[in-house]
Amino acid sequence: MHNRNYTEQDAIQRLLLFEEGLSGIIGLMKEEKKDVSKDDMDFLCQSLTQDVCRKCPKYRECYGVKQKETIGEIAAILEQAYQCSGVDGRMASAKFRRACVFFQPFMEEISWLYRLIYQNIYWEQRYDELKQVMCRQLDEQRLFIKECRGHMKKGEEIQGRKKIALKNLFFRNGLRFIRGREYVDGSGLLQLTVLVCPILGTKKSVLVKECLEKYYEKAFYKGMEGSWLHPGENRLSFIEENGFHILFGQKCCNKKGENVCGDTFSFTNFGRKRAVMLLSDGMGTGKKAYEDSRRLIETLEDLLEAGLSEEFALEMIQDALLFQDRKAFSTIDAAVISLKTGILKLLKAGGMATFIRHRNSVERIVPAALPPGCRINQQFDLKYKKLYDGDMVIMVSDGMLEFENMPEIPFRMESLIEKIKTDNAQVFADQLIEAVPVLEDGYDDDRTVLVASIWEKGHRNVE
């Protein structure tokens, strides 16, 4: 046990050093750059004097007693050129046009030099934008490492009267309680890690769960450990059972003539704390669209499984897609439901509207964001809604809403949703996709509908 504690402390210390190293790198990347505009001005004036002005009989006058006026005239022309994205002879003052002996070659030289400077400015801005992306990624990694380090130290050792009470309770069930830790996570759920051993032979691990539920007067889920406690020390983890259950349903329909649906979806419960629905619509239809959307969904799933927040995971994907060679964009819809509070978090990047069916109404949540990877520093739609017993969350791909653009169809999706009375998520998905009108001579696309039915424990049973 001493070696295990040493290993944990060593891992925590290594994470801390890595976190500090990332902070140092971020600090170096954020150092202020030199004043490019002054260097550009010096370069332009030097080039003008060498290539044009030095040949002029008024050179000593313009860059001697009138140097301030000459530099000011050049700066004024550049300022206008920056606003208009180009140089024009009319940008010079009337006085300067009359006085300048080599006015035409002077303006042509400024125009050529400005194009060079403009390209430098463009690439400098592009470099700064990409550097911002890298800084944000590194900073998010630093925060994630900090969070992991906090999880490793999180919780309090079970001590005092609580430990004595648990020891007695476990002993009466043929178990020896060695030690334990407890903490409340960010979702407000109690989590426990206990070290126990059977007094004789082997025991079922459900005994540990029953003892903890009796003492804490809460229902718990057990971790992925085995069903039996073997002789010696056994480490088990538990998390408080949530107040909501989610049932999922889905239905897909390929575009006519296609063997593969270009939409990809996913349902997952992460740590029994949150239920996540993901829907991605690839550009176009068929196998190519399916591969693009599937890759996006699988990447997002991996990041969420690693413990990253939905926002951070989407930002990482967004930044990675900025560097793709081909512009094949796929939308992302994410619906995250807290199983503790029933709060729905919607994140949209180019997806279609999401609907919430309440007991007596249907709510449409309209997106505004572009698909990920379209531009730097792109923002995603983020909305929160409170769900109650009996509510349904309905996510759809764009093919499900094509009928709303048909002038001969007078109703909208809300009407179809209201007419379906079932509480069964799968039956609802089947009936909705059948109810959506598709004209024979109209535009046809992949159609996907995902449904999550939410209900509070103890309220009722769902079909």
N, C-alpha and C positions, 0 to 999 in steps of 0.2 A: 504493500500500500504506500510505503514511503517512496518507492521508485515511481509509482504512478503520479503522486502529488508533485514530485520533482519534474516529471515530464510535462505536466500541465503548466507548472510555473515557467518552465523553460519555453514552452510554446507561446505563452502569454508574453514573455519578455521579447521573444523573436518577433511576434506580431507588432509589439510596441516599437521596436527598432525599425521595422519595415514601414510602419505608419509615419515615423519621424523622417525616414528617408524620402518618402513620397512628398511630405510637406516641404522638405528642402528643395526637391526638384521643381515643385510647383512654384516656389518662391523665385527660383532662378528664371523660370520661363515667364514669369510675370514682371521681370525687370523692365523699366521704361526704356524704350528705344530712343536713339538719337533723333535730333530735329531734322527730318528728311527735307522739309521745305527749304531750310536755309542752305543745305548742301545743293539742292536742285537749283536754287537761285544763283549760287556761286558758279556752278557748272555752266549755266546758261549764259551768264554775263561774260565769263571767260571765253566761251566758244564764240560769242558774238564779236567780242573785241578782236579775237585772232582772225576770224574768217571774213568779217564784213567791215566792222567799224575802224579797224586799224588802217585800212586803205583809204578812209575818208579824210578830206582836208580839215574837217571840223572835229577830228578825233580828240585832240588835246582840249578843245573847248568843252565837248560833251562829257568827257571823263576827267575833266579838271575842275574849272570853276562851276560847271553845271552838272557835276556828277550826281548830286542828290536828285535833281530833276530827271536825269536820264534813267537812273535806277528806279525811281518812282513810276516813270512811264512804262518801263518794262514790267514792273509788278502789277500795274493796273491792267495791262494787256493780258497777263497770265491769269489774273483773277477773273476777267471776263471769259477767257478761254475755258477756264475750269467750269464756269457756269454753263457755257454753251457747247462744251466738249469739242472745241476746235478754235482755230485762230482765223480772224478776218481782219483785213486792213482797216475797216471802219472802227475797230476797237481802239485804235490810236487816236489821240486828241488832234483837233484841227491844227493847232499850233505845232505839234510835233510833225505832222505830215508835211507842213510847209517848210519846216526847218531842216528835216532830215534829207541829206543829199542822196543817200542810197536807200530810200524808203522801201522800194519794192524788194530788193534782195534782203534787206533787214527783216521785213515781215516774213519772207519765205524761210529765212533761217530760223526765226522764232517758231514758225509753224512746224518745221522739221524737228527742232529741239523739243518742242512741247509734246509731240507724239512720243518721243523717247521717254520724256519724264512721265507722261500719262501711263505708258506701259509699266514703268517702274512702280508708279503709285498703285496701279491695278494689282500687280503681283505682290506688292508689299501688303496691300489690304487682304488679298487672298491668303497670304502666309499668316497674317495676324488672325484671320478667321479660323484657319486650321489649327493654329496654336491655341486659340480659345477652346476649340473642341478637345484637344489633347489635355489641356489644363483641367477642363471640366471632368473628363474621364478619369484622370489621375486623382482629382479631388473626391470624386464619387468612390473610387476604389479605396482611398484613404478612409472615408467615412464607413465604408462597408467593413474594412479591417477593424476599425474602432468598434463597430457594432459587434463583430465576432468576438473581439477581445472582451467586450463587456458581457457577452453571453457566457463566456467561459468562467468569469468571476461572479456571475449573477447569482442571486439567491442567498439565503441565510441558512446556516446549519441548524437543524432541528435539535434543540437543547432543552434542558430544564424539565419542567413538569410535562411538557408536551412529549418529550422523548421517553420519559418514564411511562406515560399513559400508553404510548404506542408500543413500547416493549411488552407491557403486560397484555395488551390486546393481541399482539402477534403471538406471544407465548401460549395463550389459551388456544390458538389455532395451529399449534405445532411448528411455529416459526420463531426464529431469533432475529430481532430488529437490531442491526449493527449501527447504522447511521443513515441520515437522510438530509436532503436540502429541499427548500421550497422557495418559490418566487412567483410573482404575478407578472405576466408578460405584457407587451404593449397592447394586446387585445383585451386586457382585463381578466385573463384566464389564469387560474392557479395551476402551476406546474410543479411536479414532485419528482425527485430522483431518490430512490432508496436502495440500500444495500442490505440484503437479507440472506439467511441460509436456513434450510430445513433442519429441525432438531434431529429427526430420524429419517433416513431414506430420502425419497423424492416426494415433492408436493406439487400440486397444480398452482400455477402462477396466479390464477383467478382468486386464490385465497388472499393474496396481497391486496388486490383491488378491493375485495370485500372489506378487508380491515380498514383500509384508508377511507372508503366511502362511509363506513360506520362512524369513524372518528370525526372526519371533516363534514359529514352530513352533506356531501356533494357526490354527484355521479362523475366517474372518471373514465377516460379512454386509456388503454394500455398501449405502450409503444410497440415496436416491431420485435421485441424479444420473444423467446420461445414460450410454449404453453406449460413447460415443466421447470420446476426448481430442482437443480441437482445438488448433491452434497458439496459443501463449500459456499463461497460467497457468490451471490447472484445480484447483478445490478439491473434494476427495472426503472422505467420512466413512465409517468402518467401525466395526462393533461385533463383539466376540468371539462366535462361535457358541456356542449353549447346549448343555447336556448332555441336554436332554429335547425330545422332539417331542410334539405334541398333535394328535389327530384328533378331529373333532367329528361328532356325529350328532344329529338332532332329528326329532320327530314330533308333530303336533298333530291334535286331533280336536275339532270344534265340538260344542257342545251341540245336541241334536236340535231341529230347527226353526230353528236360527240359521245364517245364511250367513257370519258372521264369528266368529272365535275371540277371546274377550276377553283371552287371554294374549298377551304380547309377549316376545320373547327376542332375544338378540344373542350372537354369538361374535366375539371380536376378539383379535388379537395386537398389543399396544402396544409398539412399538420392539423387537420380537423379544426382549423381556425377560420378558414375562408374558402368559399367556393368560387371558382374562377371559370368563366365561359370566355373562350377565345374564338374569334371568327375572322378569317382573312380571305379577301377576294382578289385573286391574281388578275393581272391585266390580260384581257382577252378571255378565251375559253379553252377547254381541252387540256391536254397533258402538260403543255408548257405553262399555262396559268396555274395548274395544280402544283407543279414542282416549285414555282416561285412562292406560292402561298404556303405550301407545306413546310418549306425551309424556314420561312418567317415564323410560323407557329411553333415548330420544333425548337428553334433558337430561343424564343420567348419562354417556352415551357422550361427549358434547361435553366435559364436565368432565374425564373421564379422558384424552381425547385431548389436552387442554391441558396435561397433566402433573400434575394434582392426584392426591393419594392417594385411595384408595377411601373411607377414613373421612371425609376432609374433604369429598369430593364428596357423600356421603350426608348429612353435617351441613348443607351448604348447601341441599340439596333439602328436608331436614326443616324447616329454619328458614323457607324460602320457603313451604312448604305450610301453615305455621301461620297465614298471613294469607289463605288462600283463603276465599272466601265460602261455597262449598258443601262439605259434608263428604263428598266422594267419594274414598275412600282406595284406593290401589293398593299391593299388597305389592311388596317388592324382595328378591330373592335374588341375591347376587353371589358367584361362586366365582373366586378369583384364584390361578393356578398359576404359580409361579416356574419359568421354563424353565432357570434356572441350577441351582437346588437341588432342585426337585420339591416344595417346600413349598406346601401348599394353605392359602389363607386364605379362610374363609367369613364373609361378612357377611350377616346376615338382619334384615329389618325386616318382620315379619308373614308371611314365607314359610313354606312347608311344610318337612318333613324333607328332608334331603339324604342320599344313600346313597353309600358307597364300597365298591366290590366289590374285595376283595383276592383273592389266589389261592385261599385256602381259607376265606374268611369274608366276611360282608357287615356293614358298620357303618352304623348309623343315627345321624344327628346331628339332634337335636330342637331346634327354635327356641323362643324364649320372648318375643321382642320384638313390639311392636305395629307396624302399618304406619306409615310416616313421616307426620308432620304431625298425630299424635293429641294430643300434649302437648308442652309446653316442656321443654327439657333431657332429651329422650327419649334413652335409651341403646339401642344396637343390639347384637345378639348378634355376638360376634367369636370365632372359634375357628380354631386352626391344626392341621393334620395333615400328616404326612410321607407322600408318595406314592412308590411304587416302580414299577419296570418291570412293566407288565401291569395296573396298577390302573385302575379306571374310576370316575369321579365322575358320579353320576346325580342330576339335579335334576328335580323334578316340581311341577306345580301341584296344587291341592287336589282337583281332579276325579280325579286318579290314585289317591288314597287313600280315596275314598268307600267302596270295598268293605270296608274294614277296620271300618266301622261297621255292616255288615250281619251280624246274629247268625247267619245261615245259612252264612256264609263262615268256615271254621275257620282259614285261613292268612292270613299277612300279606305285605307287599311283599317282605320278605327272601327268602321262599320262591320267589317268582316270579323274582327276580334270580338266585338260585343256579341255577335250572334252565336259564337261557340261557347257552350255552357259548361263543358267538362272541366274538372280540376286536375285530371290526369295529364301530365306534361307531354307524354308521348302521343296520346290520343289527340291532344290539342295541336301538336305539330303536324300530325297527319291530316287533320281536318283543315287546318289553315292553308297548307300548300295546295290542297285540292280546291279550296274556295277561291284562290287567286285566279282571276280570268287571264287567259292567254289567247289572243286572237290568232287565227290560222295565218293571216297575212301580216300580222304585226311582228315587231322585233322580239326575238326569243333569246334568253340568256340563261346561264346557270342560276338555279334558285335554291336557296338554303334558308331554313328557319331553325333557330335554336330556342328552346323554351326552358326556363327554370321556374319551378313551382315552389314557393316558400311557405312553410307552415311551422307554427310554434309547437314545441313538444307538449303533449298533454291536452292540446286543444281539440284535436280530432284526428281521424285516420283518413288518409288520402287513398283514392281508388288504386 
